[in-house]
Amino acid sequence: YRLGHRNKNRVWDNNSIPFVIDSKLDQYRSLIKSAHDHISNKTCVVFKERTDEPDYVSYHIGNG
């Protein structure tokens, strides 16, 4: 799992993925964070709450 993508333009800085969770998903917040922990324990990827990063993962209800 740790070999990952070889194109350095297509990776997250420091293997850190910023994210936001829409407030409509508050009931799933602990489940999402548990999934993040599971992924982080098996890979070199770390999830962190977004501050001002231009690229990030957004959890929300709907398309896109």
N, CA, C and O atoms as a CHARMM CRD file, in Angstrom:
* protein
*
  256
    1    1 TYR  N      0.80200  -1.20400   0.00000 PROA 1      0.00000
    2    1 TYR  CA     0.00000   0.00000   0.00000 PROA 1      0.00000
    3    1 TYR  C      0.84400   1.26800   0.00000 PROA 1      0.00000
    4    1 TYR  O      0.34100   2.33100  -0.36600 PROA 1      0.00000
    5    2 ARG  N      2.06400   1.19500   0.38300 PROA 2      0.00000
    6    2 ARG  CA     2.85400   2.40500   0.58800 PROA 2      0.00000
    7    2 ARG  C      3.61300   2.86900  -0.65000 PROA 2      0.00000
    8    2 ARG  O      4.24700   3.92400  -0.61000 PROA 2      0.00000
    9    3 LEU  N      3.57000   2.12400  -1.73900 PROA 3      0.00000
   10    3 LEU  CA     4.26800   2.56000  -2.94500 PROA 3      0.00000
   11    3 LEU  C      3.55900   3.74200  -3.59500 PROA 3      0.00000
   12    3 LEU  O      4.20800   4.69200  -4.03500 PROA 3      0.00000
   13    4 GLY  N      2.25900   3.68900  -3.65400 PROA 4      0.00000
   14    4 GLY  CA     1.45300   4.82100  -4.09900 PROA 4      0.00000
   15    4 GLY  C      1.70100   5.28600  -5.51500 PROA 4      0.00000
   16    4 GLY  O      2.29900   4.58100  -6.32700 PROA 4      0.00000
   17    5 HSD  N      1.23700   6.46700  -5.79000 PROA 5      0.00000
   18    5 HSD  CA     1.29900   7.08300  -7.10800 PROA 5      0.00000
   19    5 HSD  C      2.68400   7.66500  -7.33200 PROA 5      0.00000
   20    5 HSD  O      3.24100   8.29900  -6.43600 PROA 5      0.00000
   21    6 ARG  N      3.23400   7.46300  -8.49300 PROA 6      0.00000
   22    6 ARG  CA     4.59100   7.92200  -8.77100 PROA 6      0.00000
   23    6 ARG  C      4.64100   9.34000  -9.33800 PROA 6      0.00000
   24    6 ARG  O      5.71000   9.95100  -9.33400 PROA 6      0.00000
   25    7 ASN  N      3.54200   9.87600  -9.81700 PROA 7      0.00000
   26    7 ASN  CA     3.50800  11.24000 -10.34800 PROA 7      0.00000
   27    7 ASN  C      3.37300  12.21100  -9.18200 PROA 7      0.00000
   28    7 ASN  O      2.31000  12.30300  -8.56800 PROA 7      0.00000
   29    8 LYS  N      4.43900  12.93000  -8.87900 PROA 8      0.00000
   30    8 LYS  CA     4.46300  13.81600  -7.70400 PROA 8      0.00000
   31    8 LYS  C      3.47000  14.97100  -7.81200 PROA 8      0.00000
   32    8 LYS  O      3.15600  15.60500  -6.80500 PROA 8      0.00000
   33    9 ASN  N      2.97400  15.25400  -9.00900 PROA 9      0.00000
   34    9 ASN  CA     1.97300  16.31500  -9.17100 PROA 9      0.00000
   35    9 ASN  C      0.58000  15.84900  -8.77900 PROA 9      0.00000
   36    9 ASN  O     -0.35200  16.65000  -8.71400 PROA 9      0.00000
   37   10 ARG  N      0.43700  14.55900  -8.51800 PROA 10     0.00000
   38   10 ARG  CA    -0.87600  14.00700  -8.21600 PROA 10     0.00000
   39   10 ARG  C     -0.95400  13.41000  -6.82100 PROA 10     0.00000
   40   10 ARG  O     -1.71800  12.47500  -6.58000 PROA 10     0.00000
   41   11 VAL  N     -0.17300  13.94400  -5.91600 PROA 11     0.00000
   42   11 VAL  CA    -0.19800  13.46000  -4.53700 PROA 11     0.00000
   43   11 VAL  C     -0.48400  14.62200  -3.59200 PROA 11     0.00000
   44   11 VAL  O     -0.28500  15.78400  -3.94600 PROA 11     0.00000
   45   12 TRP  N     -0.94300  14.30600  -2.41200 PROA 12     0.00000
   46   12 TRP  CA    -1.20900  15.31800  -1.39200 PROA 12     0.00000
   47   12 TRP  C      0.10800  15.71000  -0.73500 PROA 12     0.00000
   48   12 TRP  O      0.97800  14.86400  -0.52600 PROA 12     0.00000
   49   13 ASP  N      0.25500  16.99100  -0.41100 PROA 13     0.00000
   50   13 ASP  CA     1.45800  17.44900   0.28600 PROA 13     0.00000
   51   13 ASP  C      1.62600  16.69400   1.59900 PROA 13     0.00000
   52   13 ASP  O      0.68700  16.59400   2.38800 PROA 13     0.00000
   53   14 ASN  N      2.81600  16.16700   1.82800 PROA 14     0.00000
   54   14 ASN  CA     3.14500  15.44800   3.06500 PROA 14     0.00000
   55   14 ASN  C      2.21000  14.27400   3.33900 PROA 14     0.00000
   56   14 ASN  O      2.05300  13.86500   4.48900 PROA 14     0.00000
   57   15 ASN  N      1.58900  13.72700   2.29300 PROA 15     0.00000
   58   15 ASN  CA     0.63700  12.60900   2.43600 PROA 15     0.00000
   59   15 ASN  C     -0.51100  12.96600   3.36600 PROA 15     0.00000
   60   15 ASN  O     -1.13100  12.08200   3.95800 PROA 15     0.00000
   61   16 SER  N     -0.79400  14.23800   3.49500 PROA 16     0.00000
   62   16 SER  CA    -1.83600  14.72700   4.39300 PROA 16     0.00000
   63   16 SER  C     -3.03200  15.21000   3.57300 PROA 16     0.00000
   64   16 SER  O     -2.89400  16.07800   2.71100 PROA 16     0.00000
   65   17 ILE  N     -4.20100  14.64200   3.84900 PROA 17     0.00000
   66   17 ILE  CA    -5.40500  14.97800   3.09900 PROA 17     0.00000
   67   17 ILE  C     -6.32200  15.83800   3.96200 PROA 17     0.00000
   68   17 ILE  O     -6.89500  15.35200   4.93700 PROA 17     0.00000
   69   18 PRO  N     -6.46100  17.11400   3.60800 PROA 18     0.00000
   70   18 PRO  CA    -7.38700  17.97000   4.34600 PROA 18     0.00000
   71   18 PRO  C     -8.83300  17.60100   3.98500 PROA 18     0.00000
   72   18 PRO  O     -9.11800  17.21500   2.85100 PROA 18     0.00000
   73   19 PHE  N     -9.72800  17.72200   4.95300 PROA 19     0.00000
   74   19 PHE  CA   -11.12400  17.38000   4.68300 PROA 19     0.00000
   75   19 PHE  C    -12.06300  18.28400   5.46400 PROA 19     0.00000
   76   19 PHE  O    -11.69300  18.88200   6.47400 PROA 19     0.00000
   77   20 VAL  N    -13.29100  18.36300   4.96300 PROA 20     0.00000
   78   20 VAL  CA   -14.38000  19.03200   5.67500 PROA 20     0.00000
   79   20 VAL  C    -15.58100  18.09600   5.64700 PROA 20     0.00000
   80   20 VAL  O    -15.78500  17.35500   4.68500 PROA 20     0.00000
   81   21 ILE  N    -16.36600  18.14200   6.70700 PROA 21     0.00000
   82   21 ILE  CA   -17.58800  17.34300   6.79400 PROA 21     0.00000
   83   21 ILE  C    -18.74900  18.30700   6.95500 PROA 21     0.00000
   84   21 ILE  O    -18.79000  19.08200   7.91000 PROA 21     0.00000
   85   22 ASP  N    -19.68700  18.26300   6.02800 PROA 22     0.00000
   86   22 ASP  CA   -20.86300  19.12200   6.08600 PROA 22     0.00000
   87   22 ASP  C    -21.61700  18.87400   7.39500 PROA 22     0.00000
   88   22 ASP  O    -21.70200  17.73700   7.86000 PROA 22     0.00000
   89   23 SER  N    -22.15100  19.92100   7.97600 PROA 23     0.00000
   90   23 SER  CA   -22.85900  19.80100   9.25900 PROA 23     0.00000
   91   23 SER  C    -24.06800  18.87200   9.16400 PROA 23     0.00000
   92   23 SER  O    -24.51200  18.33200  10.17700 PROA 23     0.00000
   93   24 LYS  N    -24.60400  18.68000   7.95700 PROA 24     0.00000
   94   24 LYS  CA   -25.72500  17.74600   7.78800 PROA 24     0.00000
   95   24 LYS  C    -25.29100  16.29900   8.01000 PROA 24     0.00000
   96   24 LYS  O    -26.12700  15.40300   8.13100 PROA 24     0.00000
   97   25 LEU  N    -23.98300  16.07800   8.06200 PROA 25     0.00000
   98   25 LEU  CA   -23.45100  14.73500   8.27800 PROA 25     0.00000
   99   25 LEU  C    -22.86500  14.55800   9.67000 PROA 25     0.00000
  100   25 LEU  O    -22.11300  13.61300   9.90800 PROA 25     0.00000
  101   26 ASP  N    -23.19700  15.44600  10.58500 PROA 26     0.00000
  102   26 ASP  CA   -22.64700  15.36400  11.94200 PROA 26     0.00000
  103   26 ASP  C    -22.86400  14.00000  12.58700 PROA 26     0.00000
  104   26 ASP  O    -22.01900  13.53400  13.35000 PROA 26     0.00000
  105   27 GLN  N    -23.98500  13.36100  12.28700 PROA 27     0.00000
  106   27 GLN  CA   -24.25400  12.05200  12.88400 PROA 27     0.00000
  107   27 GLN  C    -23.28200  10.98000  12.38400 PROA 27     0.00000
  108   27 GLN  O    -23.15800   9.92000  12.99900 PROA 27     0.00000
  109   28 TYR  N    -22.59000  11.25400  11.26400 PROA 28     0.00000
  110   28 TYR  CA   -21.63300  10.30300  10.70100 PROA 28     0.00000
  111   28 TYR  C    -20.18000  10.70100  10.95600 PROA 28     0.00000
  112   28 TYR  O    -19.26200  10.00600  10.52200 PROA 28     0.00000
  113   29 ARG  N    -19.96900  11.80400  11.64900 PROA 29     0.00000
  114   29 ARG  CA   -18.61800  12.32700  11.85700 PROA 29     0.00000
  115   29 ARG  C    -17.68700  11.27300  12.48400 PROA 29     0.00000
  116   29 ARG  O    -16.56700  11.08600  12.00800 PROA 29     0.00000
  117   30 SER  N    -18.12400  10.60100  13.52000 PROA 30     0.00000
  118   30 SER  CA   -17.24600   9.61500  14.17200 PROA 30     0.00000
  119   30 SER  C    -16.98800   8.42000  13.25300 PROA 30     0.00000
  120   30 SER  O    -15.90000   7.84500  13.28400 PROA 30     0.00000
  121   31 LEU  N    -17.96100   8.04300  12.44600 PROA 31     0.00000
  122   31 LEU  CA   -17.78000   6.94400  11.49900 PROA 31     0.00000
  123   31 LEU  C    -16.75100   7.32500  10.42700 PROA 31     0.00000
  124   31 LEU  O    -15.89300   6.51700  10.07400 PROA 31     0.00000
  125   32 ILE  N    -16.83900   8.54500   9.91700 PROA 32     0.00000
  126   32 ILE  CA   -15.88300   9.02300   8.91500 PROA 32     0.00000
  127   32 ILE  C    -14.47900   9.06400   9.50800 PROA 32     0.00000
  128   32 ILE  O    -13.51800   8.63100   8.87300 PROA 32     0.00000
  129   33 LYS  N    -14.36500   9.58300  10.71800 PROA 33     0.00000
  130   33 LYS  CA   -13.04600   9.65700  11.35200 PROA 33     0.00000
  131   33 LYS  C    -12.49200   8.25900  11.64700 PROA 33     0.00000
  132   33 LYS  O    -11.28200   8.04700  11.57800 PROA 33     0.00000
  133   34 SER  N    -13.35300   7.32600  11.96900 PROA 34     0.00000
  134   34 SER  CA   -12.92100   5.94500  12.18400 PROA 34     0.00000
  135   34 SER  C    -12.38900   5.34900  10.87700 PROA 34     0.00000
  136   34 SER  O    -11.39100   4.62800  10.88000 PROA 34     0.00000
  137   35 ALA  N    -13.05400   5.65000   9.77300 PROA 35     0.00000
  138   35 ALA  CA   -12.58200   5.19200   8.46100 PROA 35     0.00000
  139   35 ALA  C    -11.23200   5.82700   8.13600 PROA 35     0.00000
  140   35 ALA  O    -10.34300   5.16100   7.60500 PROA 35     0.00000
  141   36 HSD  N    -11.07500   7.11300   8.45400 PROA 36     0.00000
  142   36 HSD  CA    -9.78400   7.78500   8.25800 PROA 36     0.00000
  143   36 HSD  C     -8.69300   7.06200   9.04600 PROA 36     0.00000
  144   36 HSD  O     -7.61500   6.79600   8.51400 PROA 36     0.00000
  145   37 ASP  N     -8.96800   6.74700  10.29700 PROA 37     0.00000
  146   37 ASP  CA    -7.98900   6.05700  11.14600 PROA 37     0.00000
  147   37 ASP  C     -7.61300   4.69800  10.55500 PROA 37     0.00000
  148   37 ASP  O     -6.44400   4.31200  10.54900 PROA 37     0.00000
  149   38 HSD  N     -8.61300   3.98800  10.06600 PROA 38     0.00000
  150   38 HSD  CA    -8.36900   2.67200   9.46900 PROA 38     0.00000
  151   38 HSD  C     -7.42700   2.80300   8.26700 PROA 38     0.00000
  152   38 HSD  O     -6.47300   2.03600   8.13800 PROA 38     0.00000
  153   39 ILE  N     -7.69500   3.76800   7.39900 PROA 39     0.00000
  154   39 ILE  CA    -6.84600   3.99300   6.22200 PROA 39     0.00000
  155   39 ILE  C     -5.44500   4.41200   6.65300 PROA 39     0.00000
  156   39 ILE  O     -4.45400   3.90200   6.13100 PROA 39     0.00000
  157   40 SER  N     -5.36100   5.33500   7.60000 PROA 40     0.00000
  158   40 SER  CA    -4.05800   5.83800   8.06000 PROA 40     0.00000
  159   40 SER  C     -3.21200   4.73800   8.68900 PROA 40     0.00000
  160   40 SER  O     -1.98900   4.74000   8.54900 PROA 40     0.00000
  161   41 ASN  N     -3.85500   3.79900   9.38200 PROA 41     0.00000
  162   41 ASN  CA    -3.12200   2.70600  10.02300 PROA 41     0.00000
  163   41 ASN  C     -2.53700   1.71800   9.01600 PROA 41     0.00000
  164   41 ASN  O     -1.59900   0.98900   9.33900 PROA 41     0.00000
  165   42 LYS  N     -3.08100   1.68900   7.80300 PROA 42     0.00000
  166   42 LYS  CA    -2.63000   0.73200   6.79400 PROA 42     0.00000
  167   42 LYS  C     -1.84600   1.38000   5.66000 PROA 42     0.00000
  168   42 LYS  O     -1.35500   0.68300   4.77200 PROA 42     0.00000
  169   43 THR  N     -1.72200   2.69500   5.67800 PROA 43     0.00000
  170   43 THR  CA    -1.02700   3.42600   4.61800 PROA 43     0.00000
  171   43 THR  C     -0.20000   4.55200   5.23700 PROA 43     0.00000
  172   43 THR  O     -0.13000   4.68700   6.45900 PROA 43     0.00000
  173   44 CYS  N      0.41700   5.34700   4.38600 PROA 44     0.00000
  174   44 CYS  CA     1.17200   6.51300   4.87000 PROA 44     0.00000
  175   44 CYS  C      0.33800   7.78900   4.75800 PROA 44     0.00000
  176   44 CYS  O      0.87400   8.89000   4.88100 PROA 44     0.00000
  177   45 VAL  N     -0.95500   7.65000   4.52800 PROA 45     0.00000
  178   45 VAL  CA    -1.86000   8.79000   4.37200 PROA 45     0.00000
  179   45 VAL  C     -2.38700   9.22600   5.73500 PROA 45     0.00000
  180   45 VAL  O     -2.72300   8.39800   6.58100 PROA 45     0.00000
  181   46 VAL  N     -2.45200  10.53900   5.93200 PROA 46     0.00000
  182   46 VAL  CA    -2.99000  11.11100   7.16700 PROA 46     0.00000
  183   46 VAL  C     -4.10000  12.08400   6.78800 PROA 46     0.00000
  184   46 VAL  O     -3.95100  12.86600   5.84900 PROA 46     0.00000
  185   47 PHE  N     -5.20200  12.03600   7.51100 PROA 47     0.00000
  186   47 PHE  CA    -6.30800  12.96800   7.28500 PROA 47     0.00000
  187   47 PHE  C     -6.26600  14.05400   8.34700 PROA 47     0.00000
  188   47 PHE  O     -5.98200  13.77800   9.51300 PROA 47     0.00000
  189   48 LYS  N     -6.55000  15.29000   7.94600 PROA 48     0.00000
  190   48 LYS  CA    -6.59300  16.39300   8.90700 PROA 48     0.00000
  191   48 LYS  C     -7.71000  17.34100   8.51300 PROA 48     0.00000
  192   48 LYS  O     -8.00900  17.51000   7.33100 PROA 48     0.00000
  193   49 GLU  N     -8.31900  17.95500   9.50700 PROA 49     0.00000
  194   49 GLU  CA    -9.38700  18.91900   9.22800 PROA 49     0.00000
  195   49 GLU  C     -8.80700  20.08200   8.43700 PROA 49     0.00000
  196   49 GLU  O     -7.71300  20.56400   8.73200 PROA 49     0.00000
  197   50 ARG  N     -9.54400  20.52400   7.43900 PROA 50     0.00000
  198   50 ARG  CA    -9.08700  21.59600   6.56200 PROA 50     0.00000
  199   50 ARG  C     -9.00400  22.91500   7.32000 PROA 50     0.00000
  200   50 ARG  O     -9.85200  23.23000   8.15400 PROA 50     0.00000
  201   51 THR  N     -7.96800  23.66900   7.00900 PROA 51     0.00000
  202   51 THR  CA    -7.86900  25.04500   7.49900 PROA 51     0.00000
  203   51 THR  C     -8.10100  25.97400   6.31400 PROA 51     0.00000
  204   51 THR  O     -9.21000  26.47300   6.12400 PROA 51     0.00000
  205   52 ASP  N     -7.06000  26.20800   5.51300 PROA 52     0.00000
  206   52 ASP  CA    -7.22600  27.08600   4.35200 PROA 52     0.00000
  207   52 ASP  C     -6.67400  26.47000   3.06700 PROA 52     0.00000
  208   52 ASP  O     -6.42300  27.18700   2.09900 PROA 52     0.00000
  209   53 GLU  N     -6.48500  25.16400   3.04700 PROA 53     0.00000
  210   53 GLU  CA    -5.93500  24.49500   1.87500 PROA 53     0.00000
  211   53 GLU  C     -6.88700  24.62900   0.67900 PROA 53     0.00000
  212   53 GLU  O     -8.09700  24.47100   0.83500 PROA 53     0.00000
  213   54 PRO  N     -6.34600  24.92000  -0.51500 PROA 54     0.00000
  214   54 PRO  CA    -7.20300  25.06900  -1.69500 PROA 54     0.00000
  215   54 PRO  C     -7.74200  23.73000  -2.20200 PROA 54     0.00000
  216   54 PRO  O     -8.81400  23.68800  -2.80400 PROA 54     0.00000
  217   55 ASP  N     -7.02100  22.64900  -1.96800 PROA 55     0.00000
  218   55 ASP  CA    -7.44900  21.31500  -2.39000 PROA 55     0.00000
  219   55 ASP  C     -7.78200  20.50000  -1.15100 PROA 55     0.00000
  220   55 ASP  O     -6.98800  20.42600  -0.21300 PROA 55     0.00000
  221   56 TYR  N     -8.96100  19.88900  -1.15100 PROA 56     0.00000
  222   56 TYR  CA    -9.40200  19.13500   0.01600 PROA 56     0.00000
  223   56 TYR  C    -10.54100  18.20300  -0.36600 PROA 56     0.00000
  224   56 TYR  O    -11.13300  18.33100  -1.43800 PROA 56     0.00000
  225   57 VAL  N    -10.83700  17.27400   0.51500 PROA 57     0.00000
  226   57 VAL  CA   -11.95900  16.35700   0.35000 PROA 57     0.00000
  227   57 VAL  C    -13.14100  16.93700   1.10700 PROA 57     0.00000
  228   57 VAL  O    -13.00800  17.38600   2.24600 PROA 57     0.00000
  229   58 SER  N    -14.29600  16.92300   0.46300 PROA 58     0.00000
  230   58 SER  CA   -15.51500  17.44000   1.08800 PROA 58     0.00000
  231   58 SER  C    -16.54500  16.32300   1.18800 PROA 58     0.00000
  232   58 SER  O    -16.92500  15.72100   0.18300 PROA 58     0.00000
  233   59 TYR  N    -16.99200  16.05400   2.40800 PROA 59     0.00000
  234   59 TYR  CA   -18.06400  15.08300   2.62700 PROA 59     0.00000
  235   59 TYR  C    -19.36500  15.86200   2.71700 PROA 59     0.00000
  236   59 TYR  O    -19.53800  16.70800   3.59400 PROA 59     0.00000
  237   60 HSD  N    -20.27700  15.56500   1.79900 PROA 60     0.00000
  238   60 HSD  CA   -21.56100  16.26100   1.79600 PROA 60     0.00000
  239   60 HSD  C    -22.60900  15.38800   1.12200 PROA 60     0.00000
  240   60 HSD  O    -22.28200  14.41200   0.44600 PROA 60     0.00000
  241   61 ILE  N    -23.84600  15.74600   1.31100 PROA 61     0.00000
  242   61 ILE  CA   -24.95200  15.04300   0.67100 PROA 61     0.00000
  243   61 ILE  C    -25.18800  15.69300  -0.68400 PROA 61     0.00000
  244   61 ILE  O    -25.28700  16.91700  -0.78200 PROA 61     0.00000
  245   62 GLY  N    -25.27800  14.88000  -1.72000 PROA 62     0.00000
  246   62 GLY  CA   -25.54100  15.42200  -3.05300 PROA 62     0.00000
  247   62 GLY  C    -24.51300  14.95700  -4.06400 PROA 62     0.00000
  248   62 GLY  O    -23.75600  14.01900  -3.81500 PROA 62     0.00000
  249   63 ASN  N    -24.49400  15.61300  -5.18700 PROA 63     0.00000
  250   63 ASN  CA   -23.57800  15.27200  -6.27700 PROA 63     0.00000
  251   63 ASN  C    -22.32900  16.12700  -6.21300 PROA 63     0.00000
  252   63 ASN  O    -22.35300  17.25500  -5.72200 PROA 63     0.00000
  253   64 GLY  N    -21.23500  15.57200  -6.71900 PROA 64     0.00000
  254   64 GLY  CA   -19.99400  16.34200  -6.83400 PROA 64     0.00000
  255   64 GLY  C    -19.13300  16.14300  -5.70700 PROA 64     0.00000
  256   64 GLY  O    -18.04700  16.72000  -5.65000 PROA 64     0.00000
